[in-house]
Structure formats: structure tokens, C-alpha cells
Amino acid sequence: MSLKEQVSEAIKVAMKAKDKLRLETLRSIKKVILEKETSVRPTGQDELTEAEEIEVVVQLAKQRREAIAQYEKAGRLDLAAQEQAELAILEEYLPQPLSEAEITQIIAEIIAQVGARSAKDMGKVMGPAMQQLKGKADGKKVQEMVKAQLEDLPGA
């Protein structure tokens, strides 16, 4: 079952349960998926791939995290709490994040594959790393870990 279908089913359940917050959050996911599907139709693609659907939810989750930080900075804890609740619902539809050890292992494998020797090779590593870790790890965290591993290489 695609993410869009899962969300549609969850919308029905939320409507029956009269769970307003969950219903609004799920509708926002479905809206963005439908918008993205419409934007890719001219390329001959009718539906989003699983990776593209996850990318949509990752983007929505990122927006919620940024909003939480802004609301907390402004002292609006009520709005931050609502965004946090929406984020929790969004995270139900994201793949489980990888542990730091798993991320470190994947980055080390990529560094070996591309033959990176120093921090100057960061671009060579980041492309494949983000492709492999998209939706499973935060981009900033991956960037920091890649930089740290490249700086720790012998002769770097």
C-alpha cells in the first residue's frame, strides 16, 4: 500500500474518531502529495515513487521542526506544542532513523568507495551519502559526520 493510500485510510479513521489535529495533519500530507503528483505529470509519471512520497513527509517534518524552534524562540510555547504534536504524527509515516553507528558505517563505506582522501573531497562523499540516507538521517548531522570522518583520515 502506498503512502498516499495509507494516509487516505488514516484520514477516514481520524474523521470517525473526530481527531481534529490528526485529521488536519493527514490532510496536509495528502495535499502536498497530490500537488507533487500534479507537478510530475508532465514528465509522464502518474504517481510518486515511494522515495518521493517519503521526501514529501521529510520536508513537512523539517518545516515543523523549524516552526517549533521559531515559536520557542518567540516564547509561544502553545504554538510550539501544536507543531510538536503534528510532528509526532508526521514521524509515524517516516522510516525509522538510523543510529549514529549505522550512519558512521555507511559514511565510511562511501568514503572508501569514492576514494576520498581529505576534507576537499566532501562533495564526492555528500552526494552518495545523502542519496543513501535521505529520510533516514538529518542532512546537517550527516554533513557534520562526513566532515569529521574526512578530517580524521590519515594524511588529511
N, C-alpha and C positions, 0 to 999 in steps of 0.2 A: 504494500500500500504506500503510495507516495505521500510526502509530507503534506501536500495540499489536501489530499483525501483525509489524512489523519486530522488535520485542523478542521475540516468541514464536519467530521463526525464529532469532534470535541466541541464545536460551536453548538451543535444540536443538544449535547449533554448539558452544556453551560446554560442554554436557554431554558431547558426543563428544570434545572436546579436554581434558576434565577440568580446566577452568579454573575453580577454585572461586570466586575473587574476582569474576570477570566474571559467573559464574552467579548468585551471591548478589545482586550489584548489579542485574542484569537482572530477577531475580525481584522485587526491591523496587520497581522501576519498574512492572512488570506488576501487582503487588499494589495499589499506590496508584491506578493507572488503573482497575482493576476496582472498587475501593472508591468512587472518584469516580463511575464509571458507575452504580453502585448508588444513590448519593445523588441523582443527577439523574433516575432512572427515574420517580419520582412526578410529574415535570413533563411526562412524555410523551416524553422523549428517551431513545432506546435506547443510543446510543453517544456518546462525547465528540467534539466537533469537533477539528480539527487544532490550533486555538489552545488549546483546553482541555487537550489532551494535552501540548503544549509547556509550558503553565503548570505541569503536574504535575512535569515534569522540571526546570523552572526552580526550583521550590520544593525539590525534593530536592537540587539543586546548591547552593542557598542554605544548606540545612541542613548540607551537607558543609563549605562554606566556614566557617560559624560554628563547627562542631566542630573544624576544623583550627586556627582561632585559639585556641579554648579549650585544646586539647591542647598547642599550642606554648607558651601562657602558663603551663600547668601543668608544662611540661618533659617531656611524654610524647610524644617525637618518634616513637616506634614507632607509636602510635595515630594521630598526625597523618599519618604516611606512608601508613597504610592508608586513611585518609579521602581523602588526595590521590589515591591510585590509583583509588578509587571515583569521585571527582570527574572524573577523566580519562575514565572510561567513560561517565559521565552526559553529559559535554560532547560526546561523539560524536553524541548524539541531539538536541542543541540547534542552532538556526540559528547561522550564523557571526555573531559580534558585529560591530557596526558600528564603524568608525573614529571617532575624535573629530571629524574634519572632517565626516563624514556626519551624526553626531548634531547637531553645531552647525548644519548646514544645515537639518535637519528642524526643530530648535527655532526657528530664525529664521523659517522659513515659518509655523510655528504661531503665533508671536508676531504676525506680520503678519496672519494670518487672523483671530485673535480681537481684534486691535486693542489689545493690551497696551501700556501706557504707562509703567508703573513696577513696582517690586517688589511693590506692593499687588495687582497682577494675577496673581501667581504661581499662584493656584488656577485661574484661567482657562486658563493655559498647561499646567499639570501634568497635568490630566485627559486632554486630547487627546494630549499628549506620551507619557504612559505607555501609552495605548491603542495608539499607533502604534509605540512602541519596545519593548513588552513582549516579553521573551525575547531581544531583540537588544542590549539595553544594561542595565547595572546601574541600578536605581532611584535609589540615592544619587548616583551620578555624574550622572544626568540632572537631578536636583534641583539639584545644585551648578552645573551648566552653565546651567540655566534662570535661576537666581538671578543668576549672573554676567552673562548677556546682558541681563536686565532692568535691572540696576544700570548697565550701560553705555549704556542708551538715552539719547538727548539729552533733557534736561528731567526725568530720573528723580530 
